[in-house]
């Protein structure tokens, strides 16, 4: 039985190759030595998207001799990632890429040469982090810590308790990710104010700006309290020295799949247990992921960077990064995802891929994308919106090996409808030749979401709604509404311009959505009948 360790891939190369696994092609010992002496890249956030996409891209550079150092992975939140997924497997990852036809591509990713925690109580890790940041050779720190990782405040606008403690405590004992990064940047400043670049690769809008705001805010609070030197904030804000480029990332790397785990075992690869950490991170020595991947980065680096364009990553200007994100989030992917999520929950689906086999639901997203979205899409120039959309619908959403659920996608929908649907509606308002009232599938998606908020599926049974910060408020606005109501009032939701970003009633869509919503209330099966009626 093959085990994922460095000695195994060196001594049992033939067996790994026979199992269909592509092996690293570079001199690991030399790369590890180079990284130890002159680190160039540290990455915060040791999870699946990093291991299955970012680290794999860098491996392509190492394999082709276009890079001489590896990546140092640092974890700021869930230290068990390093203890249970990195160290026991010599920092290796078995990457399994799966297409919609069921073909598996397997390769071992070995570009991560160190796995460390940002845990102050682990002296060796703490010493190494300091060493890395004090070294003039460091080119960049990148991040996949999720959008929440950048946030310093709670819903009330006040600093989180953990952040308050960090602000008062100064750079010596930071706990929050932004305080840890600010503390390490301060060490670099004191050592020689060396240049470097901080690259957020998280899937959120204006990610580089969020990262900069988090780090600079902490630095300013420390300056006010006299805990750091006056020049530190100026160093962070000097774009000749420190840059925070924007990026747009797109790749689905879901939780480890038991189907994949079983397939690996069948091929003689053992020790692939799914691990659930005490912080509820689902992980494994393998990462299963879709083949499609996009990473577009603003080319703004102050101390050099890896040649990642040689590995398919696109470097461009700030406006183009924004346009790629707008294309994806408002037209070619996210609106379709939300429409499938809320309708899937109502119709009893638990897999996005299964929804794509439903002719009505497939037609639903095709109309939103091709017919209603593409006429007003923002074309970034570097990617074709039509080709991107084709890939989303034929390869990505339809992939049965990507166990993505409508329930997961339906999370926080109230925070998304204004971007995912409202932006296209705004484009229709701006274009004189287009009339928002002519739209059908987008208003239908909004009506389906309102119907979803009742927490009653199309068979008339209660179901659990996905988490959403406005759930209580929105359900309160639908109080007393039940199946069979002919005069139910959904106006309180549809009139909320903060939700949708547009005055739905003024532009002729409010009453249309209301009518669709009422049709879906007629009784069991009414959601399906309404969808079929409007999507003929």
N, C-alpha and C positions, 0 to 999 in steps of 0.2 A: 504493500500500500504506500503510495507516494505521500509525502508530507511537505508542506510549504515551509522549507527552510533553505538557507543559502547552501549548506553542505549538500542537501538533496539535489538542488538544481545544478550543482557542479559535478556531483558524482553519478547522478542518474539521468543525465541529459537525454539518453536514448529513450528511456521510459517516459519522460515528460513529452518528448516529441511524438512518441507513439500515441500518447493520450491527446494529441492534437493541440498541445500548448506551445505557443511561441515564447522563446526564452530571450532574456536580455543579451545584447551583443557588445557590451563594453567591459572594460577592465574595472571591475567594481573597487578593488583595493586601491587603485591609483586615484579614482574619483573620490573615494571616501577620504583619502589622505589630503587631496587638494581642498576638499570642502572643510576639513578640520582646520587647515592652515589659512585658507582665504575664502571664507564663505561668501556666496554671492546672493543667495535666495533663501529666505525663511518664510514659511507659510503658517498662518494661524488658522486653526479649524481643521482637525484631522479626519473629517468625515468622508462620506462616500463620493460626493461630487469632486472633492480634491483628489482622492485616490483614483477615481475612475475616469477623470477627465484631465485635470491640470497636471498631475504627476505623470500620467500617460503621455501627454504632449511633450513634456520635458524628456521623457525616456527616448522619444524619437530623435531628439537632438543628441543625446548621449550615444545612442546606437550608431548614428551617422557621423560621430566625431565633431559635431558642431557645438558641443558644450563640454566643459572639463570638470565642472563641479555638480554635485547633486543638490537636492532640496532638503532643508531641515524642517521637519514638521513640528509645530508647537501647538499644544492644546491648552486653552484658557478656561474651559468650562467643565468638560467631562474627562477627568484624568484617567479613568478606566480605559478610555480609548487607547492610550499609550500602553498601559499595563497589560491589557487583555488582547488587543488586536495588533499592536505594533511589535512589542518586545518578543512575545512568544514565537513570532513568525519572521524574525530578523528584518522588520520593517517592510516586508514584501506584501504585495497584494496580487491575488489572482483575479484578473479582470475578465469578466464574461460579457461580451457584447452580443445582443440578440436582435435579429430582425423579425419582421412580421411573419416570415415564412418558417421560422423555427430554426434557422441556422445559427449555430453558436460559434463565435470567434473567441479563442481563449489565449491570453498572454499574461506573463508574469511581469509586474511593474516593480522595478528595482531602483527607481530614480530617487526614492526617499532614503537618504543615507543616515539620518538621525531622527529619532522620535523622542521629544522631550515635553515636559509639562511646564506650565508657568505657575508652578506651585512653590511659593517662597520657602516652604518647609523642606523641600528637596534641594539640599545645598548644591549638589553637582549640576542639576538642571538649571538652577538659578545662576550659577557661575557661568555655565555655557551660554545662556541667553545674553548675559552681560558681555561676554567675550565676543559674541557674534555682532552685537550692536556697536561695540567699540572699535570693530575692525573696519578700516577705510574701504576694504574690498566689497562690503555689503552693498548690493545694488538695489534690492527691493524686499519689502515685506508684503506678502499678499494675504488675502483674507477670504474665508468662507465660514463665517460665524453666524449666519442668518441675520435677517434685518433687526431682530430683537437685540443682537449683540452690540449694536451701535447706540442703542437708546439709553440715555442717562436719566430720563424722567418717566414717571408713571402717568396714568390717564388724567390725573389731577394737575399735571404740569410741574409738579415738584420733583426734586431729585429723589431717586430711589434710595432706600436706606443704605444699601451697599456703596452707592456713589458718594453719599454724604460722608460716610466713614472714610472713604478713600481721599476725599477732598481735605478733610481735617487731618488725616494721617500723613499726607504728602507722598513723595515718590518711593518711600522705603518699603511699604507693605501693601501694595495695590492688590485688589481682588477682581474688580470689574475689568472686562477686556480693554476698554478704552483707557483706563488708568494704568493698566499693565503696559500698554503700547506707549503711553505718554512717559511713563517712568523709564522705559528702555530708550526712547528717543532722547530723553534728558541725559542719559549716560553717554549717548553718542555726541550730543552737543558739548558736554563737558570735556570729552576726550579730544575734540578738535572741530566740532561743528561740521562734520563731514556730510556731503550730500547723500541722498537716497530717495527712493520713491515708495509710497504706500499705495497698494493697489487693491481696492475692494473688488472681489469677484462674486459678490453675493447678488442674488436675483432680486434686486430692488431698485427702484427709480433713483437716479442721481446718487448712486452708492458711494462714489468718491467724495462727494460733498458731505454725505452723512458721516463718513469716516473722519474727514478733516474736522468737521464741527465737534465730534465727540472728543477727539484728541486735543484740539485747541481749547475747548471749553475747560477741560481738566487742567491744562497748563495755565490758563488764565486764573482759575480759582487758586491754584498753588502759588502763583505770582502775587496775588492780592494778599495772601497770608504770609508772604515772605519765605515760602518753603522751597522756592527755586530761584535761580538768578533771573534778573530782569530781562536779559537778552534771549531767554528761551523761547518766548512766544514769537518774537521777531524772526528767530531761526525757523520755526515751524511755518511761518507765514511768508517766508522768502522763497518764491517759486523757482529761483535759480538754484536753491539748495534742496528744498523739499517739495515734492509734487504729490498730488492726490488725484490721479486720472480717473475718469469715468470708465465703466465697462458694461457690457451686456453679455450675460451668460445664458445659455439655453441647452440643457441636457437633462433628461429624466434619469435619475439614479435612485430608484425606490429602495424600500427595505429589502434585505436579503430574501430571495425566493426559495421556498422549500423544494420547488420543482428543479431549480438549478442545483441546489445542494444534492438532491437525489441523483441527478444526471452526472455530477462530478464523481460521486461515490461509485457509480456504475462504471466510470472510466478509470477507476483505480486511484482516485485522489481522495484521501481521507483527512480527518481533522478539520472538516469544514463546518463546524458547529455554529449555529446562529447564536450570537451573544446579546443578551439584554442587560445593559449596565444598570446600576442603581439609580441613575438619572434618566432611565427609560430611553436610552439610545439603542436602536435596533441595528446591529452591525454583525460582521462576520469577516473571516480572513479573505473572503471573495467579495467582489462588488459586481452585481448584475446591473446592466445599463443598456439603454437603447443605443443604436449605432449613431444616430444623428447627434451632432453637437455643434454649437456655435459659441465662440468667444470673440467679442469685438472690443478692443481696448484703445482708449485715447493715447496716442503716441507722445507721451509727455514724461520723459524719464531724465533724471538729473545726473545719474552716475552709471550710465550704461544699462543694458538689459539683455536677457537671453534672446536668441534669434528665433523666437517662437513662431514667427511668420513661416518658418521652414516646417512647422508642424501643423499648419492649417489655421493658426490663430490670426485674426485680422487686426492690423494696427491702422488707425485712421485719425481724423480730427474729431474734436468734441461734438460738433453739430451732427456728424454722421453717426456717432455712437447714439446720440439722442434719437435720431431718425430711425435707426434699426430697432431701438427699444419701442418707439411709438408704433412702428409697423407691427411688431410682435404683440404688444400689449393691447392695442386698440383695435386691431383688425385680424391678424393672421393666426393667432393662437389663443390668447387668453379669453376673448369673448366666446369662442367656440367651446372652450373648456367649461366656462361657467354655465352656458346653456345646457351642456350635457350633464353637468353636476346636479343642477336643481331638478331637471326633468328625470334624470336617472334615479335620484332619491325617491321621487314620487312614483316611478314606475317599477321600483323594486330591483334595480340593477345594483351590482356591487363591483363591477369592473367597467372602466371606460371602453375597453376593447369589445366587450359584449354589446355595449350600446351602439357601436359602429356597425353591428350586424343587423340592427333594427332599421329597416328602410325609412321609417318616419323620422327617427332621430338623426340618421345620416343626412337625410334631406334638410332637416332643420339647420345643421351646421354648414352644409354646403351653401344654403341660401344666405345665411349670415356672412359667410366668408366671401364667396364668389360674387353673388348677386348684389348684396347690400354693402359689403365692406370694400371690395377692390375698386369700385368707382371713385372712392375718396381716400384710398390708402396713401400714406406717406411713403414714397419710394426712396429708400436710402441710397440707391445707386450702386452699392457694392453687393447687394443681394437682391434677387428677383422676388418681389412679393408673391407673384403667382406660383413660382417654383417652391417657395417656402410653404405656401398654403397647400399645394399638391402633396408635399412630403408630410405635412401635419396630418392630412386626412387619409392618405393611402398607406403610409408607413408607420407614423408615430402613434396616433390615437388607436389605430387598428391592431397594434402589436399585442398579442395575447400574453406575451412573456414579460410585459411591463405591468406588474400588478397594481396599477393606479386606480383608485376608487373615486366614484363621484362624491362619496361622503367626505373624503379628504379635500377635494377641490372645492366643495361647497363651504368650507371654513371661511369666515370673515367676508362673506359676499357683500354685506352692506358697505364695506370699505372699498369694494372693487367695481360696483355697477356704474358709478360715475365715470370711471376711466374706460371700462371695457365696452360699455354701450353708449354712455353720454358723449364721448369724444366723436364717435361716428355720427351721432345725431347732430352735434354741433357743426360738423363738416357739411351735412345736408342743409343746415340753416344758412351757412355761409355761401353755398353754391346756388346761384339764382336759378339754374336749370334743374335743380333737384328740390324735391318737396318732402320734408320729413314725414308728412302724413301718408306718403306712399309706402313707407316701410312696413313690412309685415312680420318678418322673423325676429327682428330685434325687439319690437314692442311685445311680441309673443313671449320672448325670453324673459322680459320684465314681468309680464303677467304670470308666467310659470313660477318665477321667484316669489311673487306675492302669495301665490297658492301654496308654495312650499312652506312658507312661514306659518301656516296653520298647523304643521306637524302631523298632518293626516294624509296618508298615501292615496293612490288612485283607487284602492280597494276599500277605502273608508276606515283603514286601521291607523292607529297612532304610531308614529316612529320618532326616533330621537334626532333632533336637528343638530347639525354641526355647530361647533362653538362660533360665536359672533359677538363682538362687544355691544352691538345694538339690539340683540335678540329680544331682550325684555321690553324695550321701548317699542319696537316694531310689532311685537305680538300684542302689546297693550293697545296699539292703534287698530288691531283687528279683533278686539274683544267682542265676544258674542257672535262672531261670524262662524257659520257652520255649513256643512254640506246641505244642499237643498234650499239655501237662502236665495231669494230672487232679487232682494234689494240690499244686499250686503254692501257696506261702504268701505272702499279701499282708497278713497280720496286722500285721507290723511297721510298715507305713505307716498302716493304719486305726486302730491303737491310739494313734497319736501325737496326743494332745489339743491340743498346741501348733499342729498343722496345722489342725485342724477346729474347735477351740474347744468340742467336745462329746465325751462318751465314747460313741462309736458303738456299741460292743458292749453297754454297759449299757442303752441305749435301744432295742435290738432292730434296729439298722440294720447293725451290723458284719457279721454273718453273711449278711445279705441282699446287701450289696455284694460280699462275698467270692464268693457264689454267682454273681452276675452276671459278675464278673471271670473266674471259671473257665469260664463258658459262652463268653466272648469269646476264650478261649485254645484252643478246640476245633480250630482250624485256619483256613485261608484262608476268608474270607467269614463267619466267626463273629461279628464285630463287627456287621455288617449284620443278620444273623439274630437276634442278641440284642436289638438295638434294636427290630426289628420285633415281636419276641415281647412285649416289655414295653410297647410304645407302641401296641398295637392300639386 
